[in-house]
Amino acid sequence: MKRFGAVGLLVLCAVAAVVAACAVSGWWWVAAGPLVAAALVGTYDLVQRRHSVLRNYPVLGHARFLLEAIRPELQQYFVERSFDGRPYDRDTRSIVYERAKGVDAEEPFGSERDMYGRGYEFLVPSMRPVDPAGTPPRVRVGGPDCTQPYDMALLNVSAMSFGSLSANAVLALNTGAARGGFAHDTGEGGLSEYHLRPGGDIVWEIGTGYFGCRTRDGGFDPEQFREKAAHPAVKCVSLKLSQGAKPGIGGVLPGEKVNAEIARVRGVPEGETVISPPYHRVFSTPRELVRFLARMRELADGKPVGLKLCPGSRVQFLAVCKAMLAENVTPDFIVVDGAEGGTGAAPLEFADHLGMPLTEGLITVHNALVGAGLRDRIRIGASGKVATGADIVKRLAMGADWTNAARAMMFAVGCIQAQRCHTNRCPTGVTTQDPRRARALVVPDKAERVHRFQGATVASALQIMAAMGVRDPGELGPHLIRRRATDADDFRSYAELYEWLTPGQLTQDPPPGWAADWKAADPDTFDF
């Protein structure tokens, strides 16, 4: 009996003593059921071999597993402060919920932020503010080889696949996009009827799995692509190279989410986990990449074609820039996805440790295109924890032309940051393929919330710009963002913190900080 431990013996003795006392007093029938159950559980805990805690603390040890299971909820509702939760703090979630519901997103008494801490940032207000723009500006996407340009809104729905999201969630997002006149990126999971039915503008994303335009052996099918890209709702096509939350690996859709409908949309077996390859079959060098982009644009009948990536190596991206110059071929847009971006399922090590955060990634891509003399032909979108008007303004000042939001749009359709996306047990019906759970999401109501959130957030961005004395996004620049560089009184603008290139500088006289990388970049290899 020694191997059961002292606590195990005490639990069994206590159970036996209570049962005996109840029997003597005549109340045995009250305690017998629960106590017998506890005794059985305790006995099993003592002899099982999987959990050491239960062998040493039978019955009581189960409290540890219970508390561990509800820890995220305890943290979110009772422990975290309004401004330091992760991935999104309560203040940010609240502002999204309020705008989605049409409630004024205002707070009393002042900011809770530590404005004297290292890294605090602020936007520079003007002593002569202006009136906000009456009509939200739009961004013309379409380079010299594009024959069907598209006018992009300042805030759009970022890439989230049908499969990762429920059908109702996709319907709500696209219906909201249709009402608000902004774009909805499909994610790499294919083009489903739920993306097309409401009539919202679509950016069709093609990943390494080529879902929706896939051959039987998993390759790219140009005829399927041509047919689907011709749909009037498809306004742009995006080739996904990598994703912020998991650069270097393909997407993952757990098998329990792959029902017959998703299998049909993606062209994969039902019930099996779908893992996209980490690389594309259709190209292996920067030069082949830009040639394939040109082919995609031809197959799409001149619609804007772009690529999406989470930057890592500056040399590799410069190699792509050199390939663009050599082939005289450019994408119409590039979406920079920051490492802080979200995902439905990814290894923690990838989410935490790979890829550039959006600030560095965006500035790198913008500068590389400027220095290569290509920036006037290519528009840049930015995605990665964009949720407020201030987020939009900051990214535009860093070089983006527009922004995309994924998790903020999920909040607008009811997500509560339960972080159960990969389990198929989303409590609000957003990230599940369980019909019983998905029915909780009422499409007409949530679609209007998406519409309201996007409109109010863009209006907030325009109001912030007006307070900065800016009428047009083109007037924003890195000099209008300041960061406390140390704990002392040391504010520096982004114009001082980062090196900013001039048009064509890399091709003429690369600055010392870029010269070695520009020299190492080779349009015929991704090696560096």
C-alpha atoms as one frame of an Amber mdcrd trajectory, in Angstrom:
protein
   0.000   0.000   0.000   2.988   2.293   0.450   3.103   3.051  -3.261  -0.333
   4.690  -3.143   1.004   7.469  -0.915  -0.130   8.940   2.347  -2.652  11.268
   0.714  -4.319   8.377  -1.088  -4.745   6.468   2.149  -6.103   9.534   3.894
  -8.691  10.084   1.146  -9.850   6.472   1.284  -9.986   6.525   5.087 -11.959
   9.762   5.051 -14.451   8.346   2.562 -14.871   5.201   4.641 -15.289   7.200
   7.869 -17.955   9.481   6.402 -19.905   6.575   4.944 -19.760   4.772   8.282
 -20.926   7.852  10.193 -23.840   8.387   7.817 -24.838   4.737   8.131 -24.856
   4.896  11.950 -26.878   8.111  11.984 -29.401   6.840   9.470 -28.393   9.338
   6.788 -26.357   6.905   4.764 -28.597   7.314   1.722 -27.719  11.020   1.481
 -23.956  10.558   1.351 -23.597   7.075  -0.049 -23.981   7.965  -3.746 -21.439
  10.798  -3.975 -19.052   9.118  -1.577 -19.117   5.809  -3.370 -18.471   7.684
  -6.635 -15.571   9.523  -5.012 -14.209   6.247  -3.678 -14.349   4.673  -7.119
 -12.645   7.685  -8.706 -10.030   7.701  -5.978  -9.325   4.008  -6.401  -8.929
   4.423 -10.165  -6.649   7.433  -9.643  -4.399   5.387  -7.383  -3.878   2.559
  -9.842  -3.807   4.446 -13.161  -0.338   5.094 -14.625  -0.803   8.163 -16.806
  -0.974  11.076 -14.333   1.472  11.251 -11.447  -0.536  14.009  -9.758  -3.603
  11.766  -9.479  -1.598   8.848  -8.103  -0.334  11.035  -5.270  -3.484  13.156
  -4.851  -6.485  10.996  -5.850  -9.785  12.833  -6.370  -8.324  16.157  -5.193
  -5.860  16.154  -8.103  -8.722  16.578 -10.552  -9.089  20.169  -9.334  -5.761
  20.912 -10.977  -7.026  19.793 -14.392 -10.277  21.699 -13.936  -8.480  24.936
 -13.079  -6.065  24.435 -15.963  -8.990  23.970 -18.363 -10.664  27.221 -17.330
  -7.457  29.205 -16.873  -7.894  31.243 -20.100 -11.367  32.323 -18.995 -10.162
  33.198 -15.490  -7.290  35.170 -16.987  -9.485  37.060 -19.433 -12.380  37.890
 -17.137 -10.745  38.291 -13.722  -6.987  38.776 -13.970  -5.906  40.764 -17.010
  -6.036  44.534 -16.974  -7.834  46.499 -19.674  -4.650  47.319 -21.581  -2.281
  44.362 -21.298  -4.179  41.271 -22.459  -2.883  39.109 -25.286  -3.283  38.699
 -28.210  -5.824  41.560 -27.973  -6.349  43.531 -24.778  -9.780  44.288 -23.362
  -9.682  47.922 -24.476  -9.158  46.901 -28.094 -11.807  44.200 -27.991 -14.253
  46.605 -26.388 -13.732  49.295 -29.003 -14.425  46.753 -31.767 -17.560  45.462
 -30.022 -18.864  48.991 -29.422 -18.319  50.135 -32.984 -19.841  46.944 -34.340
 -22.927  47.548 -32.223 -23.143  51.207 -33.230 -22.228  52.451 -29.743 -19.935
  55.449 -29.268 -16.482  54.090 -28.453 -15.605  56.629 -25.783 -13.977  56.272
 -22.358 -14.051  58.578 -19.322 -11.281  59.875 -17.077  -8.269  59.497 -19.366
  -5.792  56.949 -20.697  -4.535  53.950 -18.724  -1.407  53.657 -20.860   2.051
  54.171 -19.407   3.111  57.150 -21.480   6.494  57.372 -19.807   7.517  53.775
 -20.464  10.093  52.832 -23.062   8.524  52.132 -26.445   5.431  54.331 -25.982
   4.348  55.763 -29.313   2.155  58.669 -30.294   0.917  60.330 -33.470   1.798
  63.999 -33.887  -1.220  66.343 -33.672  -1.253  69.629 -35.534  -1.705  73.090
 -34.058  -3.864  73.708 -37.127  -6.137  70.669 -37.538  -8.438  70.351 -40.533
 -11.910  68.970 -41.133 -12.063  65.214 -41.773 -12.574  64.103 -45.366 -16.249
  63.795 -46.176 -15.817  60.657 -48.289 -13.336  57.965 -47.279 -10.511  57.864
 -49.826  -9.848  54.732 -51.831  -6.658  53.320 -53.316  -6.395  52.511 -57.024
  -4.797  49.057 -57.338  -3.469  48.238 -60.787  -0.050  48.643 -62.345   0.863
  49.269 -65.979  -0.040  45.710 -67.061  -3.408  45.651 -65.305  -6.490  46.308
 -67.449  -9.148  46.004 -64.717  -7.901  48.108 -61.765  -9.719  48.031 -58.436
 -10.309  50.816 -55.920  -9.446  49.416 -52.477 -10.868  50.716 -49.194  -8.552
  51.753 -46.348  -9.736  48.800 -44.219 -10.748  45.395 -45.579 -11.393  41.843
 -44.408  -8.083  40.007 -44.201  -7.492  36.434 -45.325  -9.576  33.814 -43.481
 -10.591  30.582 -45.188 -13.933  28.840 -45.342 -13.130  25.808 -43.267 -11.260
  27.778 -40.678 -14.408  29.913 -40.478 -17.965  28.623 -40.498 -20.261  29.201
 -43.460 -22.285  31.692 -41.415 -19.173  33.651 -40.504 -18.102  33.872 -44.162
 -21.610  34.942 -45.177 -21.666  37.641 -42.496 -18.253  38.993 -43.471 -19.028
  39.111 -47.176 -22.476  40.599 -46.648 -20.916  43.311 -44.488 -18.291  43.933
 -47.167 -21.014  44.230 -49.812 -22.902  46.792 -47.708 -19.793  48.816 -46.913
 -18.055  48.608 -50.276 -14.823  47.068 -49.020 -12.956  43.914 -50.026 -13.040
  40.429 -48.517  -9.959  38.196 -48.859 -10.947  34.527 -49.133  -7.854  33.072
 -47.497  -6.186  30.103 -49.177  -9.079  27.684 -48.586 -10.793  28.168 -51.930
 -13.639  30.177 -53.384 -16.916  28.967 -51.885 -20.535  29.859 -52.541 -20.569
  31.683 -49.197 -17.964  34.114 -50.525 -19.934  34.688 -53.718 -23.586  34.608
 -52.657 -23.788  38.029 -50.905 -22.031  39.881 -53.756 -19.189  41.510 -51.822
 -15.909  42.298 -53.570 -13.502  39.361 -53.400  -9.735  39.079 -53.262  -9.189
  35.425 -54.149  -6.112  34.090 -52.401  -4.171  31.158 -53.851  -1.849  29.289
 -51.503   0.553  26.404 -51.908  -2.346  23.912 -51.899  -3.965  25.667 -54.920
  -7.403  25.042 -53.402 -10.127  25.851 -55.884  -7.748  25.563 -58.849  -6.062
  22.286 -57.995  -5.173  19.278 -60.103  -5.689  15.759 -58.758  -2.044  15.543
 -57.712  -2.124  18.919 -55.944  -0.686  21.120 -58.690  -1.951  24.376 -60.208
  -4.805  24.029 -62.714  -4.788  27.079 -65.038  -8.197  26.386 -66.574  -9.946
  26.142 -63.211  -8.165  29.318 -62.192  -9.204  31.144 -65.366 -12.825  30.100
 -64.950 -13.152  31.163 -61.320 -11.096  34.354 -61.663 -13.568  35.486 -64.328
 -16.387  35.694 -61.758 -17.559  39.334 -61.484 -17.192  39.326 -57.687 -13.479
  38.473 -57.934 -11.767  41.845 -58.129  -8.163  40.819 -57.363  -6.111  37.649
 -57.084  -3.400  37.168 -54.471  -0.624  34.555 -54.419   0.197  33.631 -50.831
   3.883  32.996 -50.194   3.732  32.934 -46.405   1.559  33.892 -43.438   2.613
  36.013 -40.493   1.683  33.540 -37.781   3.449  30.610 -39.457   5.897  31.596
 -42.208   7.658  28.669 -43.797   4.922  26.095 -43.259   1.662  25.552 -45.070
  -1.801  26.007 -43.675  -3.362  23.375 -41.423  -7.052  22.461 -41.311  -7.851
  19.734 -38.749  -9.650  16.698 -40.139 -12.712  17.189 -37.926 -13.368  20.428
 -39.825 -13.069  18.844 -43.296 -16.690  17.966 -44.008 -18.055  17.012 -47.425
 -18.671  20.631 -48.412 -15.191  21.844 -47.530 -13.663  18.812 -49.207 -15.561
  19.708 -52.389 -14.512  23.380 -52.284 -10.876  22.521 -51.697 -10.682  19.347
 -53.774  -9.364  17.193 -50.924 -10.504  13.979 -49.144 -13.271  14.367 -46.595
 -12.372  13.968 -42.912  -8.607  14.127 -43.357  -6.395  16.892 -41.965  -5.381
  19.209 -44.802  -1.788  20.430 -44.731  -0.682  22.795 -47.466   2.911  22.304
 -48.662   5.437  24.837 -47.328   6.462  25.886 -50.850   4.940  26.465 -54.291
   5.350  23.950 -57.093   5.020  26.528 -59.845   8.239  28.406 -59.148  11.585
  27.897 -57.418  13.412  31.168 -58.117  12.509  34.874 -57.855  12.512  35.147
 -61.637  10.075  32.226 -61.981   7.890  33.833 -59.296   7.445  37.117 -61.169
   6.841  35.245 -64.421   4.116  33.220 -62.726   2.522  36.442 -61.436   2.407
  37.693 -65.024   0.797  34.413 -66.095  -1.810  34.715 -63.332  -2.699  38.228
 -64.491  -3.075  36.992 -68.063  -5.326  34.109 -66.933  -7.357  36.560 -64.817
  -7.960  38.735 -67.879  -6.006  41.703 -66.570  -7.387  41.857 -63.036  -4.945
  43.019 -60.330  -2.590  40.265 -59.200  -0.453  40.467 -56.082   1.414  38.449
 -53.524   1.241  38.121 -49.761   4.175  37.368 -47.496   5.615  37.681 -44.033
   9.104  39.074 -44.726  12.136  37.414 -43.221  15.297  37.829 -45.275  15.821
  41.253 -46.811  18.187  39.669 -49.333  15.432  37.375 -50.621  12.974  40.205
 -51.098  15.603  42.286 -52.858  16.193  39.294 -55.136  12.498  39.434 -56.066
  12.880  43.175 -56.754  15.827  42.452 -59.042  13.760  39.814 -60.848  10.988
  42.389 -61.374  13.494  44.794 -62.897  15.078  42.114 -65.071  11.756  40.791
 -66.382  10.009  44.185 -66.416   7.136  42.478 -64.594   5.621  43.674 -61.328
   2.695  42.571 -59.216  -0.058  45.115 -58.819   0.080  44.873 -55.034   1.922
  43.241 -52.152   0.283  42.448 -48.818   2.759  42.466 -45.936   1.606  40.157
 -43.145   3.268  40.800 -39.787   4.532  38.040 -37.509   1.951  39.162 -34.944
  -0.825  38.119 -37.335  -3.381  35.498 -36.368  -4.083  31.921 -37.383  -6.595
  29.189 -36.724  -3.860  26.636 -36.018  -0.072  26.902 -35.934   2.851  25.565
 -33.892   3.579  27.922 -30.998   7.263  28.128 -31.911   6.374  29.445 -35.374
   3.902  31.997 -34.058   6.391  33.246 -31.456   9.740  33.133 -33.203   9.588
  33.316 -37.021   9.152  36.283 -39.316   9.326  40.060 -39.063   6.733  41.967
 -37.042   4.577  44.199 -39.223   6.447  47.422 -38.476   9.812  46.099 -39.650
   8.313  44.010 -42.454   6.276  46.882 -43.857   9.155  49.341 -43.700  11.492
  46.796 -45.325   9.143  46.080 -48.245   8.272  49.749 -48.760  11.933  50.808
 -48.737  13.021  47.981 -51.029  10.393  48.924 -53.620  11.257  52.611 -53.350
  14.993  51.951 -53.612  14.470  49.682 -56.623  12.371  52.342 -58.351   9.250
  50.142 -58.334   7.083  51.694 -55.631   4.979  53.779 -58.026   3.865  50.582
 -59.816   3.011  48.504 -56.737   0.519  49.185 -53.946   1.104  47.835 -50.436
  -1.455  46.405 -48.029  -0.650  45.822 -44.354  -2.120  43.155 -42.079  -1.297
  42.194 -38.508  -3.329  43.257 -35.439  -5.082  46.154 -37.205  -8.194  46.956
 -35.164  -8.519  50.703 -34.589  -8.339  53.960 -36.492  -4.954  54.652 -34.910
  -3.662  51.316 -36.240  -4.705  52.308 -39.761  -3.038  55.729 -39.547   0.219
  54.280 -38.190   0.477  51.716 -40.973  -0.284  54.296 -43.656   2.418  56.552
 -42.209   4.899  53.651 -42.378   4.332  53.135 -46.094   1.140  51.097 -46.537
  -1.603  52.142 -48.944  -4.367  50.222 -47.145  -4.867  47.807 -44.250  -6.554
  44.441 -43.693  -8.007  43.069 -40.460  -8.879  39.447 -39.621  -9.325  38.973
 -35.866 -10.928  42.396 -35.463 -13.499  41.379 -38.071 -13.985  38.144 -36.128
 -14.724  40.208 -33.011 -17.285  42.117 -35.052 -19.125  38.867 -35.879 -19.069
  37.708 -32.269 -15.640  36.185 -31.461 -14.839  36.422 -27.735 -11.156  35.414
 -28.012 -11.851  32.011 -26.471  -8.872  30.688 -28.498 -10.630  27.439 -29.383
 -10.316  27.985 -33.142  -8.445  24.715 -33.760 -10.824  22.493 -31.748 -14.022
  22.859 -33.818 -15.705  23.904 -30.555 -15.853  27.674 -31.007 -18.450  28.906
 -28.475 -19.770  31.650 -30.774 -20.003  29.744 -34.071 -17.259  31.715 -35.835
 -14.506  29.095 -36.250 -16.369  25.809 -36.338 -17.946  23.414 -38.803 -20.337
  22.035 -36.176 -23.809  23.021 -37.468 -25.196  23.232 -33.937 -22.544  25.708
 -32.889 -22.512  27.627 -36.186 -26.270  28.333 -35.960 -25.516  30.631 -33.005
 -24.138  33.144 -35.481 -27.093  35.033 -36.973 -25.950  36.284 -40.358 -28.117
  39.415 -40.846 -27.232  40.795 -37.415 -23.512  40.042 -37.639 -23.257  41.313
 -41.221 -24.526  44.705 -40.109 -22.007  44.675 -37.267 -19.174  44.075 -39.737
 -20.453  46.945 -41.857 -20.708  49.295 -38.869 -17.305  48.347 -37.488 -15.485
  48.960 -40.760 -17.243  52.275 -41.376 -16.694  53.585 -37.849 -13.041  52.516
 -37.796 -12.252  54.210 -41.108 -14.116  57.308 -39.877 -11.934  57.242 -36.752
  -8.806  57.047 -38.903  -9.941  60.057 -40.938 -10.694  61.978 -37.737  -7.205
  61.207 -36.377  -5.649  62.290 -39.663  -7.615  65.539 -39.518  -6.324  66.179
 -35.987  -2.829  65.742 -37.433  -3.580  68.363 -40.093  -3.739  65.745 -42.856
  -6.532  65.576 -45.434  -5.191  62.780 -47.629  -3.359  59.557 -46.655  -0.587
  60.493 -49.079   0.379  63.330 -46.729   1.196  60.912 -43.914   4.810  59.984
 -43.314   7.178  58.481 -40.753   7.925  61.885 -39.266   4.398  61.878 -37.813
   4.975  58.856 -35.528   7.087  59.348 -32.409   8.479  56.684 -30.070  10.049
  57.024 -26.641  13.376  55.385 -27.368  14.545  55.216 -23.729  13.057  55.746
 -20.291  14.376  59.283 -20.388  12.933  62.180 -22.378  14.083  60.801 -25.723
  11.312  60.843 -28.328  12.331  60.085 -31.887  10.290  59.994 -35.049  10.178
  56.961 -37.301  11.995  59.118 -39.849  14.958  59.123 -37.419  14.645  55.559
 -36.112  14.686  53.891 -39.555  16.602  54.470 -42.772  14.380  55.616 -45.641
  15.498  55.242 -49.248  14.874  57.563 -52.157  13.395  56.402 -55.508  15.916
  54.325 -57.463  18.657  54.694 -54.842  19.494  50.987 -54.767  20.049  50.824
 -58.520  22.284  53.903 -58.527  24.191  54.263 -55.271  23.055  51.863 -52.506
  23.549  53.308 -49.005  25.978  51.449 -46.715  23.176  49.845 -44.701  21.711
  48.254 -47.829  24.711  47.793 -50.144  25.754  44.308 -48.987  22.203  42.916
 -49.157  21.585  44.458 -52.582  24.837  42.950 -53.878  23.982  39.517 -52.430
  20.492  39.444 -53.938  20.284  37.193 -57.001  17.144  37.086 -59.183  17.855
  33.444 -60.014  17.957  32.017 -56.490  16.334  32.417 -53.098  19.569  31.345
 -51.416  21.302  33.947 -49.308
